[in-house]
Amino acid sequence: MFTLKDREIMTLPYFVTIRESSSMYEIQSRCTGHFWAIIPIALNRSKTYYKLLHKYHEEDNYHFQTDCGSVLDAVLDIINHDDYKLHRRSSYFEEVAARYS
């Protein structure tokens, strides 16, 4: 259920790919080391939204973070979360948003 563009966004050097399938993409932020799962939820044949799940450590359980309208939105949420945790504002958000919007 992920497009080629979605896969390109989720395999940016910002992330380490942990697991991938048609029903879930699990990635780890190289910035914070946090783990993320992006899960597509089909509303109908033409509409999909994405659940974004988060955990701090590999041994933790995932918790719900937010719903997103696209994979790009999910990735930008992850980058924003990292910036918040690291108390900074990186230029990576603007670069990814400009490149894939």
N, C-alpha and C positions, 0 to 999 in steps of 0.2 A: 504494500500500500504506500510505500515511499517512492517518490519520483527520483529521477537521476539528480535533479537540482537539490532535493532534500538530502540525498546521500552525500552530495558534494559539500553542503553546508555542515553536516554532522561529522565530516572527516577533515575539517580544518585542522591545521597544526595546533590549534588551541586545545584540542581534545585528544585523548587516547580512546580508541574504540575497544570496549570490553566485550560486547556481544552485539550481533545484529541478526535480525530476521525480518520477515515481512510484517510481523505483528509488534516488534519492539526494537528500539535502538538503545543500547546502554553505552554511555560514554562517561569518561572521567575528565574533569577539568585539570589541565596541567598547572593552572594558576593556584588553585586551592586544594586540589586533590579530592574534591567532593565528587560523588557519583550521581549520575542523572539517568533516568529512563524516559524516553519519549515514546508514547504509545498512541498510534492513530485510532480514532474512534469514528467509524463510518456512520453518518446520520442517514444517508441515502446514497445512491450511486454517484452523485456529483458533489456531495458535501462531506467533508471530514474535518474534525477538530482533533487536537492533540492534548493528551494528558501529560503533564510534566511531573515526574516523581523525583524525589531527592533523598539522599542519605549522605551522612558525613564520612562514614567509614565503611569499608567493604563488609564487615561483619554486622553492621546495622541493618534494620529493615527499612525499606523505602516508606516515605510518607508523601502524601499529596502536596504538591507545591502550588500548581495552578493549571487552568485550562488555557490553551492557546489556539489561535485561529490558523496558525501555520508553523512549520518547522522553524522558519526564520524567527518568528516571534518567540518560540521556545529557546532557541540559541541566544537571542538577545536578552531574554530573561535570565539565562544562566550567566552571561557576561555581567549583567547588572548586579546579580546576586554576588558574584565574585568581587566586583568593585566595592560593594557595600561591606562585605566581610573583610576586605583588605584596606578599607578606609581610604579609597582612592577612586579616581575616575580615569580609566585608561582610554586611549584613543581607539582601542580595538572595536568598541561598540560602533562608533561612527564608520570605521572602515568596513565592517561586516554589513552594517545597514546600507551603506552606499553601494556596496558591491552586489548585494543580492536583492535589493528592493526594486 
